[in-house]
Amino acid sequence: MEIGLFPLGIVLLPTERVPLHIFEPRYRELIGECLEDDAAFGLLYADESGVREVGTFARVIHVLERFDDGRLNVLVEGAERFRVEELTRGRAFMTSEVVAVDDEPVEIDAETAARAAGSFRALAALAGAETVDPDERSPQLAFELAAQVELPPEAKQQLLELRIEQERLDLVAELLDDARVALIATRELGDRAKRNGSRTQQ
């Protein structure tokens, strides 16, 4: 299967929705074809170390804004994962033969799912965020939880490449717990700074 590729400095997880600003002519061409054919493109994480081989099929679910010069603001949603097999030539944008990345058939432990969901609820409550209560029976629970939280792209790429949901849930729980600890520390630091500021003014 050959698809057009869009290397970016973000990781798109399955079920995750992100807005994209499309301005380069080659990617305007790619997105235009996807809209016309109701087709997906491949989003790959790219940084100074290069372009990763495992990415996510992305579909445009809404055109947010069209500009007179051809630029677009779109909302895309992550679908299945893929692995780049061989880059192909002939288009202005990157293209590649890809294969689907499927999970290994390993049974999910209910306790692990409950722990990950609990870590998510604890972080959401601390942050005061309104979220949809997670379905602990979902086969994509790890992706669904991580998609709602700001995580480093390297951690998201690690999640993307794991092929056992149990391992993803363990990693997500750890990442969410770390995020909660960091948020608590940031708030305590802010409170301490305010108290010190008050003493200085006195």
N, CA, C and O of each residue as an XYZ file, in Angstrom:
808
protein
N       0.846     -1.190      0.000
C       0.000      0.000      0.000
C       0.885      1.246      0.000
O       1.767      1.383      0.847
N       0.652      2.144     -0.941
C       1.436      3.373     -1.036
C       0.600      4.546     -0.534
O      -0.559      4.702     -0.919
N       1.197      5.372      0.332
C       0.498      6.543      0.839
C       1.424      7.749      0.814
O       2.644      7.606      0.747
N       0.830      8.941      0.868
C       1.598     10.162      1.023
C       1.966     10.352      2.481
O       1.172     10.045      3.371
N       3.166     10.858      2.731
C       3.664     11.024      4.089
C       3.797     12.498      4.464
O       4.148     13.340      3.637
N       3.513     12.781      5.712
C       3.622     14.140      6.242
C       4.489     14.078      7.498
O       3.966     13.819      8.582
N       5.821     14.313      7.385
C       6.681     14.323      8.574
C       6.465     15.625      9.360
O       6.485     16.718      8.793
N       6.260     15.485     10.666
C       6.021     16.647     11.522
C       6.713     16.460     12.869
O       7.139     15.358     13.212
N       6.816     17.529     13.613
C       7.429     17.463     14.928
C       6.472     17.079     16.028
O       6.684     17.427     17.190
N       5.412     16.360     15.675
C       4.451     15.865     16.652
C       4.189     14.385     16.398
O       4.470     13.869     15.316
N       3.652     13.716     17.401
C       3.218     12.326     17.262
C       1.701     12.315     17.359
O       1.130     12.859     18.303
N       1.054     11.699     16.390
C      -0.404     11.560     16.398
C      -0.745     10.135     16.816
O      -0.355      9.177     16.149
N      -1.471      9.997     17.915
C      -1.865      8.679     18.398
C      -3.203      8.266     17.802
O      -4.009      9.132     17.461
N      -3.461      6.972     17.667
C      -4.806      6.529     17.276
C      -5.847      7.122     18.220
O      -5.645      7.144     19.434
N      -6.945      7.595     17.675
C      -8.086      8.264     18.352
C      -7.810      9.734     18.662
O      -8.741     10.463     19.003
N      -6.558     10.192     18.553
C      -6.230     11.581     18.901
C      -6.622     12.532     17.774
O      -6.511     12.193     16.596
N      -7.081     13.722     18.148
C      -7.425     14.758     17.179
C      -6.533     15.967     17.391
O      -6.368     16.440     18.515
N      -5.951     16.469     16.291
C      -5.099     17.659     16.387
C      -5.379     18.584     15.200
O      -5.676     18.114     14.102
N      -5.285     19.902     15.420
C      -5.407     20.847     14.296
C      -4.060     21.001     13.600
O      -3.015     20.998     14.250
N      -4.090     21.134     12.292
C      -2.869     21.349     11.514
C      -3.050     22.565     10.609
O      -4.119     22.784     10.039
N      -1.984     23.345     10.491
C      -1.969     24.465      9.547
C      -1.159     24.017      8.334
O       0.039     23.760      8.449
N      -1.797     23.923      7.187
C      -1.158     23.420      5.961
C      -0.786     24.611      5.085
O      -1.660     25.303      4.564
N       0.526     24.849      4.924
C       0.944     26.022      4.161
C       1.903     25.703      3.019
O       1.888     26.399      2.004
N       2.746     24.661      3.157
C       3.669     24.337      2.067
C       2.898     23.794      0.869
O       1.989     22.984      1.047
N       3.243     24.224     -0.360
C       2.514     23.770     -1.551
C       2.425     22.256     -1.677
O       1.377     21.738     -2.061
N       3.502     21.528     -1.363
C       3.477     20.071     -1.526
C       2.481     19.420     -0.571
O       1.838     18.430     -0.920
N       2.355     19.977      0.638
C       1.407     19.386      1.589
C      -0.019     19.882      1.349
O      -0.987     19.204      1.693
N      -0.138     21.069      0.756
C      -1.476     21.503      0.309
C      -1.975     20.546     -0.777
O      -3.159     20.214     -0.835
N      -1.045     20.109     -1.638
C      -1.400     19.141     -2.682
C      -1.817     17.804     -2.059
O      -2.817     17.210     -2.463
N      -1.046     17.335     -1.073
C      -1.349     16.069     -0.410
C      -2.707     16.115      0.279
O      -3.535     15.225      0.084
N      -2.934     17.142      1.078
C      -4.203     17.243      1.806
C      -5.364     17.433      0.841
O      -6.454     16.906      1.064
N      -5.132     18.189     -0.235
C      -6.182     18.386     -1.237
C      -6.621     17.064     -1.851
O      -7.815     16.828     -2.038
N      -5.658     16.201     -2.165
C      -5.988     14.884     -2.732
C      -6.720     14.014     -1.717
O      -7.654     13.293     -2.067
N      -6.292     14.087     -0.463
C      -6.962     13.294      0.574
C      -8.413     13.734      0.747
O      -9.299     12.902      0.943
N      -8.651     15.036      0.676
C     -10.020     15.544      0.793
C     -10.860     15.121     -0.406
O     -12.021     14.739     -0.260
N     -10.267     15.193     -1.581
C     -10.995     14.849     -2.808
C     -11.334     13.367     -2.865
O     -12.421     12.993     -3.307
N     -10.409     12.523     -2.421
C     -10.585     11.069     -2.511
C     -11.077     10.441     -1.207
O     -11.248      9.224     -1.136
N     -11.305     11.255     -0.176
C     -11.666     10.755      1.154
C     -10.653      9.699      1.590
O     -11.017      8.600      2.009
N      -9.379     10.058      1.482
C      -8.286      9.121      1.767
C      -7.474      9.601      2.962
O      -7.581     10.751      3.387
N      -6.661      8.696      3.492
C      -5.793      9.016      4.623
C      -4.381      9.312      4.126
O      -3.990      8.895      3.036
N      -3.633     10.031      4.938
C      -2.200     10.206      4.704
C      -1.469      9.693      5.935
O      -2.088      9.416      6.962
N      -0.149      9.567      5.828
C       0.633      9.044      6.945
C       1.368     10.151      7.668
O       2.145     10.888      7.061
N       1.125     10.269      8.960
C       1.836     11.268      9.753
C       2.965     10.577     10.514
O       2.735      9.614     11.247
N       4.186     11.079     10.332
C       5.380     10.516     10.962
C       6.057     11.571     11.823
O       6.138     12.739     11.444
N       6.544     11.147     12.986
C       7.283     12.052     13.857
C       8.683     12.287     13.294
O       9.395     11.341     12.958
N       9.066     13.558     13.195
C      10.387     13.918     12.678
C      11.019     14.949     13.595
O      10.363     15.910     13.998
N      12.298     14.755     13.931
C      13.055     15.731     14.708
C      14.488     15.752     14.190
O      14.765     15.275     13.090
N      15.403     16.309     14.995
C      16.796     16.413     14.533
C      17.446     15.051     14.337
O      18.473     14.949     13.666
N      16.862     14.001     14.914
C      17.403     12.650     14.744
C      16.903     11.971     13.477
O      17.386     10.897     13.118
N      15.944     12.581     12.800
C      15.420     12.005     11.567
C      13.939     11.712     11.649
O      13.248     12.146     12.570
N      13.461     10.959     10.654
C      12.047     10.611     10.558
C      11.847      9.176     11.037
O      12.571      8.277     10.612
N      10.881      8.956     11.909
C      10.627      7.624     12.441
C       9.948      6.733     11.396
O       9.354      7.225     10.437
N      10.047      5.430     11.596
C       9.482      4.474     10.637
C       8.049      4.092     10.964
O       7.313      3.660     10.077
N       7.634      4.244     12.222
C       6.270      3.893     12.622
C       5.467      5.181     12.789
O       5.870      6.085     13.520
N       4.339      5.251     12.110
C       3.496      6.432     12.167
C       2.031      6.055     12.245
O       1.679      4.907     12.519
N       1.189      7.036     12.000
C      -0.256      6.868     12.135
C      -0.969      7.326     10.875
O      -0.664      8.388     10.334
N      -1.915      6.531     10.412
C      -2.801      6.990      9.349
C      -3.638      8.141      9.902
O      -4.210      8.027     10.986
N      -3.711      9.234      9.172
C      -4.470     10.404      9.615
C      -5.537     10.748      8.583
O      -5.287     10.714      7.378
N      -6.713     11.074      9.067
C      -7.812     11.487      8.193
C      -8.264     12.894      8.563
O      -8.373     13.231      9.742
N      -8.522     13.700      7.558
C      -9.071     15.037      7.798
C     -10.550     14.878      8.120
O     -11.325     14.402      7.290
N     -10.935     15.275      9.320
C     -12.345     15.138      9.691
C     -13.086     16.463      9.596
O     -14.316     16.497      9.631
N     -12.325     17.572      9.475
C     -12.995     18.866      9.338
C     -12.025     19.896      8.778
O     -10.889     19.999      9.239
N     -12.468     20.652      7.791
C     -11.694     21.792      7.299
C     -12.123     23.000      8.125
O     -13.260     23.461      8.021
N     -11.218     23.504      8.936
C     -11.546     24.602      9.848
C     -11.562     25.947      9.142
O     -12.396     26.802      9.443
N     -10.634     26.139      8.194
C     -10.534     27.432      7.515
C      -9.746     27.280      6.222
O      -8.752     26.555      6.168
N     -10.199     27.968      5.188
C      -9.483     28.038      3.914
C      -9.072     29.482      3.677
O      -9.861     30.403      3.885
N      -7.830     29.676      3.239
C      -7.333     31.010      2.971
C      -7.243     31.232      1.461
O      -7.147     30.282      0.685
N      -7.275     32.498      1.064
C      -7.259     32.835     -0.364
C      -5.991     32.367     -1.066
O      -6.009     32.091     -2.266
N      -4.887     32.276     -0.323
C      -3.613     31.874     -0.942
C      -3.433     30.356     -0.978
O      -2.366     29.875     -1.358
N      -4.471     29.586     -0.586
C      -4.399     28.133     -0.656
C      -4.074     27.442      0.643
O      -4.166     26.218      0.737
N      -3.692     28.213      1.654
C      -3.406     27.592      2.953
C      -4.687     27.058      3.585
O      -5.787     27.514      3.275
N      -4.520     26.074      4.484
C      -5.672     25.428      5.124
C      -5.415     25.234      6.613
O      -4.284     24.992      7.034
N      -6.458     25.340      7.385
C      -6.456     24.855      8.758
C      -7.410     23.669      8.804
O      -8.588     23.798      8.471
N      -6.898     22.514      9.218
C      -7.724     21.300      9.235
C      -7.618     20.616     10.589
O      -6.666     20.825     11.341
N      -8.617     19.796     10.879
C      -8.593     18.950     12.066
C      -8.451     17.515     11.597
O      -9.252     17.038     10.794
N      -7.431     16.824     12.098
C      -7.192     15.438     11.677
C      -7.349     14.507     12.872
O      -7.191     14.914     14.023
N      -7.662     13.254     12.575
C      -7.816     12.234     13.611
C      -6.928     11.049     13.287
O      -6.857     10.608     12.140
N      -6.252     10.537     14.304
C      -5.383      9.377     14.126
C      -6.178      8.091     14.039
O      -7.135      7.888     14.785
N      -5.776      7.223     13.123
C      -6.439      5.922     12.951
C      -5.416      4.816     13.235
O      -4.737      4.846     14.261
N      -5.308      3.848     12.334
C      -4.395      2.721     12.555
C      -2.938      3.155     12.423
O      -2.634      4.223     11.891
N      -2.055      2.306     12.915
C      -0.625      2.556     12.814
C      -0.054      1.843     11.580
O      -0.630      0.878     11.078
N       1.080      2.340     11.113
C       1.750      1.709      9.970
C       3.253      1.789     10.156
O       3.763      2.560     10.970
N       3.947      0.972      9.378
C       5.412      1.009      9.336
C       5.860      1.260      7.898
O       5.350      0.642      6.964
N       6.813      2.167      7.731
C       7.368      2.457      6.410
C       8.198      1.258      5.952
O       9.104      0.812      6.656
N       7.880      0.746      4.772
C       8.635     -0.368      4.197
C       9.682      0.126      3.206
O      10.844     -0.275      3.261
N       9.258      0.996      2.306
C      10.183      1.484      1.268
C       9.670      2.812      0.734
O       8.515      2.923      0.323
N      10.547      3.828      0.744
C      10.170      5.128      0.188
C      10.042      5.018     -1.325
O      10.813      4.308     -1.970
N       9.070      5.720     -1.883
C       8.852      5.712     -3.328
C       9.051      7.123     -3.873
O       9.167      8.079     -3.107
N       9.089      7.248     -5.182
C       9.377      8.540     -5.808
C       8.285      8.929     -6.799
O       7.426      8.128     -7.166
N       8.355     10.186     -7.213
C       7.460     10.639     -8.271
C       6.492     11.735     -7.881
O       5.810     12.285     -8.745
N       6.413     12.072     -6.584
C       5.499     13.105     -6.135
C       6.266     14.232     -5.458
O       7.418     14.054     -5.062
N       5.627     15.393     -5.325
C       6.263     16.529     -4.659
C       6.456     16.255     -3.175
O       7.398     16.758     -2.562
N       5.560     15.457     -2.599
C       5.641     15.108     -1.183
C       6.196     13.686     -1.043
O       6.222     12.924     -2.008
N       6.634     13.345      0.157
C       7.160     12.000      0.417
C       6.057     10.953      0.256
O       4.912     11.182      0.646
N       6.409      9.816     -0.315
C       5.480      8.693     -0.419
C       6.221      7.415     -0.031
O       7.449      7.349     -0.076
N       5.451      6.418      0.346
C       6.089      5.174      0.782
C       5.122      4.013      0.673
O       3.904      4.174      0.756
N       5.705      2.830      0.483
C       4.959      1.595      0.679
C       4.936      1.332      2.180
O       5.975      1.393      2.838
N       3.764      1.040      2.718
C       3.649      0.834      4.164
C       2.894     -0.457      4.460
O       2.165     -0.978      3.617
N       3.087     -0.960      5.679
C       2.343     -2.120      6.160
C       1.721     -1.757      7.505
O       2.267     -0.944      8.251
N       0.585     -2.359      7.805
C      -0.109     -2.086      9.050
C       0.681     -2.643     10.235
O       1.331     -3.683     10.127
N       0.616     -1.942     11.357
C       1.204     -2.415     12.610
C       0.059     -2.876     13.507
O      -0.758     -2.067     13.947
N       0.005     -4.169     13.773
C      -1.060     -4.731     14.602
C      -0.522     -5.129     15.972
O       0.668     -5.397     16.137
N      -1.425     -5.162     16.949
C      -1.036     -5.606     18.283
C      -0.862     -7.113     18.336
O      -1.493     -7.850     17.578
N      -0.002     -7.561     19.236
C       0.111     -8.988     19.511
C      -1.088     -9.420     20.364
O      -1.519     -8.677     21.245
N      -1.625    -10.614     20.105
C      -2.833    -11.061     20.816
C      -2.542    -11.476     22.261
O      -2.486    -12.664     22.579
N      -2.362    -10.487     23.119
C      -2.088    -10.743     24.532
C      -3.261    -10.213     25.351
O      -3.692     -9.074     25.168
N      -3.771    -11.042     26.251
C      -4.919    -10.647     27.061
C      -4.553     -9.498     27.999
O      -3.473     -9.481     28.589
N      -5.472     -8.538     28.126
C      -5.236     -7.361     28.966
C      -5.701     -7.639     30.387
O      -6.820     -8.107     30.602
N      -4.847     -7.353     31.346
C      -5.188     -7.517     32.754
C      -6.079     -6.358     33.196
O      -5.716     -5.195     33.018
N      -7.239     -6.667     33.769
C      -8.203     -5.646     34.175
C      -7.615     -4.694     35.214
O      -7.948     -3.509     35.228
N      -6.747     -5.203     36.076
C      -6.150     -4.357     37.108
C      -5.239     -3.288     36.502
O      -5.188     -2.155     36.981
N      -4.524     -3.667     35.445
C      -3.642     -2.709     34.774
C      -4.465     -1.609     34.115
O      -4.111     -0.433     34.196
N      -5.558     -1.986     33.465
C      -6.438     -1.003     32.836
C      -7.031     -0.071     33.883
O      -7.120      1.137     33.664
N      -7.441     -0.636     35.029
C      -8.035      0.168     36.099
C      -7.014      1.153     36.673
O      -7.346      2.295     36.992
N      -5.757      0.686     36.799
C      -4.703      1.570     37.329
C      -4.454      2.743     36.390
O      -4.344      3.887     36.833
N      -4.364      2.459     35.092
C      -4.127      3.525     34.121
C      -5.283      4.519     34.113
O      -5.066      5.731     34.087
N      -6.511      4.006     34.134
C      -7.685      4.881     34.154
C      -7.720      5.703     35.438
O      -8.093      6.876     35.418
N      -7.331      5.085     36.557
C      -7.288      5.801     37.828
C      -6.263      6.916     37.816
O      -6.516      7.999     38.343
N      -5.103      6.662     37.217
C      -4.066      7.692     37.100
C      -4.563      8.855     36.260
O      -4.272     10.014     36.557
N      -5.314      8.542     35.209
C      -5.878      9.582     34.349
C      -6.892     10.424     35.123
O      -6.866     11.653     35.055
N      -7.779      9.762     35.855
C      -8.802     10.496     36.619
C      -8.156     11.395     37.675
O      -8.602     12.523     37.886
N      -7.109     10.901     38.334
C      -6.430     11.682     39.363
C      -5.783     12.934     38.767
O      -5.855     14.016     39.350
N      -5.151     12.779     37.603
C      -4.524     13.929     36.940
C      -5.580     14.924     36.484
O      -5.416     16.130     36.668
N      -6.669     14.429     35.887
C      -7.736     15.310     35.412
C      -8.360     16.085     36.565
O      -8.653     17.274     36.434
N      -8.565     15.409     37.702
C      -9.153     16.074     38.865
C      -8.229     17.163     39.399
O      -8.688     18.252     39.747
N      -6.933     16.876     39.465
C      -5.959     17.853     39.945
C      -5.904     19.072     39.029
O      -5.799     20.209     39.488
N      -5.977     18.811     37.730
C      -5.892     19.897     36.755
C      -7.213     20.640     36.589
O      -7.262     21.706     35.975
N      -8.293     20.067     37.146
C      -9.611     20.677     36.987
C     -10.123     20.602     35.559
O     -10.874     21.468     35.111
N      -9.712     19.560     34.849
C     -10.088     19.414     33.436
C     -11.366     18.596     33.297
O     -11.580     17.622     34.018
N     -12.206     19.010     32.359
C     -13.411     18.248     32.045
C     -13.048     17.203     30.995
O     -12.617     17.550     29.895
N     -13.217     15.947     31.325
C     -12.853     14.864     30.417
C     -13.973     13.835     30.356
O     -14.837     13.782     31.231
N     -13.942     13.026     29.316
C     -14.872     11.907     29.196
C     -14.333     10.758     30.035
O     -13.156     10.410     29.934
N     -15.196     10.164     30.869
C     -14.734      9.073     31.718
C     -14.288      7.903     30.844
O     -15.045      7.466     29.977
N     -13.082      7.391     31.052
C     -12.550      6.336     30.172
C     -13.292      5.012     30.317
O     -13.747      4.646     31.401
N     -13.399      4.304     29.194
C     -13.970      2.959     29.171
C     -12.831      1.974     29.403
O     -12.015      1.750     28.509
N     -12.767      1.393     30.574
C     -11.644      0.530     30.934
C     -11.612     -0.767     30.130
O     -10.622     -1.497     30.177
N     -12.677     -1.061     29.399
C     -12.712     -2.279     28.580
C     -12.246     -2.035     27.151
O     -12.146     -2.976     26.364
N     -11.960     -0.787     26.808
C     -11.560     -0.464     25.440
C     -10.217     -1.112     25.096
O      -9.281     -1.038     25.891
N     -10.109     -1.745     23.922
C      -8.829     -2.343     23.509
C      -7.773     -1.289     23.176
O      -6.597     -1.618     23.022
N      -8.190     -0.012     23.062
C      -7.254      1.083     22.786
C      -7.201      2.073     23.942
O      -6.936      3.257     23.735
N      -7.451      1.598     25.148
C      -7.528      2.484     26.307
C      -6.268      3.328     26.475
O      -6.358      4.523     26.758
N      -5.102      2.721     26.305
C      -3.848      3.465     26.489
C      -3.773      4.661     25.545
O      -3.416      5.763     25.961
N      -4.108      4.445     24.282
C      -4.098      5.543     23.312
C      -5.147      6.591     23.674
O      -4.880      7.790     23.594
N      -6.331      6.146     24.071
C      -7.415      7.072     24.391
C      -7.062      7.957     25.584
O      -7.416      9.136     25.607
N      -6.372      7.400     26.566
C      -5.956      8.189     27.720
C      -4.842      9.168     27.342
O      -4.912     10.354     27.662
N      -3.821      8.660     26.663
C      -2.668      9.496     26.306
C      -3.049     10.607     25.340
O      -2.426     11.668     25.338
N      -4.063     10.373     24.522
C      -4.478     11.367     23.531
C      -5.074     12.619     24.177
O      -5.171     13.667     23.538
N      -5.471     12.505     25.439
C      -6.118     13.633     26.120
C      -5.166     14.427     27.014
O      -5.583     15.358     27.702
N      -3.878     14.050     26.999
C      -2.899     14.664     27.888
C      -1.701     15.149     27.074
O      -1.321     14.525     26.083
N      -1.106     16.274     27.504
C       0.111     16.762     26.852
C       1.293     15.916     27.320
O       1.711     16.000     28.475
N       1.823     15.107     26.416
C       2.967     14.262     26.738
C       4.115     14.568     25.780
O       3.873     15.017     24.659
N       5.365     14.333     26.199
C       6.500     14.557     25.295
C       6.371     13.659     24.056
O       5.921     12.519     24.164
N       6.763     14.167     22.888
C       6.640     13.364     21.670
C       7.411     12.054     21.720
O       6.981     11.057     21.140
N       8.551     12.050     22.412
C       9.328     10.801     22.504
C       8.541      9.722     23.244
O       8.583      8.549     22.873
N       7.822     10.129     24.297
C       7.010      9.169     25.052
C       5.836      8.677     24.205
O       5.483      7.499     24.246
N       5.241      9.580     23.445
C       4.124      9.191     22.589
C       4.586      8.249     21.478
O       3.871      7.319     21.106
N       5.786      8.496     20.954
C       6.321      7.611     19.918
C       6.580      6.229     20.483
O       6.354      5.224     19.809
N       7.055      6.173     21.722
C       7.281      4.885     22.380
C       5.964      4.125     22.508
O       5.912      2.921     22.257
N       4.910      4.820     22.896
C       3.580      4.207     22.981
C       3.147      3.681     21.620
O       2.617      2.576     21.500
N       3.384      4.497     20.597
C       2.957      4.146     19.246
C       3.616      2.855     18.764
O       3.000      2.064     18.048
N       4.862      2.651     19.159
C       5.609      1.509     18.658
C       5.379      0.233     19.466
O       5.683     -0.859     18.987
N       4.851      0.352     20.676
C       4.573     -0.842     21.477
C       3.410     -1.615     20.878
O       2.409     -1.021     20.476
N       3.535     -2.941     20.817
C       2.505     -3.765     20.183
C       1.732     -4.623     21.183
O       0.987     -5.524     20.798
N       1.919     -4.335     22.460
C       1.167     -5.044     23.502
C       0.454     -3.997     24.353
O       1.103     -3.160     24.982
N      -0.873     -4.041     24.376
C      -1.655     -3.042     25.098
C      -1.313     -3.024     26.577
O      -1.297     -1.960     27.196
N      -1.042     -4.175     27.145
C      -0.672     -4.257     28.559
C       0.557     -3.382     28.850
O       0.590     -2.665     29.850
N       1.554     -3.448     27.980
C       2.762     -2.649     28.152
C       2.461     -1.164     27.972
O       3.010     -0.321     28.681
N       1.585     -0.853     27.017
C       1.207      0.548     26.813
C       0.488      1.099     28.040
O       0.728      2.239     28.439
N      -0.390      0.300     28.640
C      -1.120      0.751     29.821
C      -0.175      1.006     30.993
O      -0.333      1.987     31.720
N       0.810      0.121     31.177
C       1.809      0.327     32.226
C       2.565      1.638     32.008
O       2.788      2.404     32.946
N       2.955      1.881     30.755
C       3.706      3.094     30.438
C       2.834      4.333     30.613
O       3.294      5.342     31.146
N       1.586      4.266     30.171
C       0.677      5.411     30.302
C       0.451      5.748     31.767
O       0.474      6.921     32.140
N       0.231      4.734     32.605
C       0.026      4.978     34.033
C       1.239      5.683     34.636
O       1.098      6.605     35.439
N       2.429      5.238     34.241
C       3.666      5.848     34.738
C       3.785      7.295     34.277
O       4.145      8.173     35.062
N       3.483      7.547     32.999
C       3.566      8.904     32.449
C       2.559      9.835     33.111
O       2.876     10.987     33.408
N       1.346      9.337     33.340
C       0.307     10.164     33.965
C       0.649     10.462     35.423
O       0.426     11.575     35.899
N       1.187      9.477     36.130
C       1.602      9.700     37.520
C       2.728     10.735     37.582
O       2.739     11.597     38.460
N       3.673     10.641     36.645
C       4.776     11.613     36.595
C       4.244     13.017     36.318
O       4.708     13.994     36.907
N       3.262     13.108     35.414
C       2.670     14.406     35.084
C       1.952     14.998     36.296
O       2.004     16.207     36.520
N       1.284     14.148     37.077
C       0.584     14.629     38.273
C       1.577     15.130     39.317
O       1.358     16.175     39.930
N       2.660     14.395     39.521
C       3.697     14.822     40.469
C       4.303     16.157     40.024
O       4.534     17.042     40.848
N       4.559     16.297     38.722
C       5.147     17.531     38.196
C       4.183     18.707     38.381
O       4.611     19.819     38.693
N       2.888     18.464     38.189
C       1.899     19.526     38.352
C       1.812     19.966     39.817
O       1.716     21.159     40.105
N       1.847     18.996     40.740
C       1.830     19.316     42.167
C       3.062     20.149     42.533
O       2.957     21.146     43.247
N       4.228     19.728     42.038
C       5.472     20.451     42.331
C       5.426     21.873     41.783
O       5.873     22.808     42.446
N       4.892     22.040     40.588
C       4.794     23.366     39.974
C       3.888     24.279     40.792
O       4.196     25.454     40.993
N       2.776     23.735     41.260
C       1.853     24.544     42.064
C       2.470     24.916     43.406
O       2.308     26.040     43.880
N       3.178     23.967     44.015
C       3.824     24.259     45.294
C       4.903     25.336     45.125
O       5.081     26.197     45.986
N       5.608     25.265     44.010
C       6.642     26.262     43.717
C       6.014     27.631     43.530
O       6.534     28.639     44.008
N       4.872     27.652     42.819
C       4.164     28.911     42.596
C       3.653     29.498     43.900
O       3.747     30.707     44.112
N       3.110     28.654     44.781
C       2.608     29.127     46.076
C       3.743     29.678     46.927
O       3.589     30.693     47.606
N       4.898     28.989     46.881
C       6.047     29.435     47.663
C       6.546     30.790     47.153
O       6.923     31.662     47.937
N       6.542     30.950     45.830
C       6.988     32.216     45.237
C       6.053     33.354     45.640
O       6.499     34.473     45.893
N       4.757     33.061     45.697
C       3.789     34.080     46.095
C       4.005     34.489     47.552
O       3.973     35.672     47.892
N       4.228     33.475     48.410
C       4.455     33.773     49.831
C       5.723     34.597     50.022
O       5.732     35.548     50.805
N       6.789     34.242     49.316
C       8.041     34.998     49.403
C       7.862     36.415     48.890
O       8.425     37.365     49.433
N       7.069     36.542     47.836
C       6.801     37.871     47.295
C       6.046     38.749     48.284
O       6.296     39.949     48.394
N       5.111     38.119     49.004
C       4.341     38.864     49.999
C       5.237     39.334     51.122
O       5.104     40.462     51.596
N       6.170     38.461     51.562
C       7.077     38.847     52.638
C       7.989     39.999     52.205
O       8.270     40.913     52.981
N       8.448     39.935     50.934
C       9.329     40.986     50.428
C       8.636     42.341     50.432
O       9.229     43.359     50.788
N       7.365     42.333     50.026
C       6.607     43.587     49.953
C       6.378     44.163     51.351
O       6.311     45.380     51.523
N       6.257     43.269     52.363
C       6.049     43.767     53.720
C       7.335     44.406     54.249
O       7.364     44.888     55.382
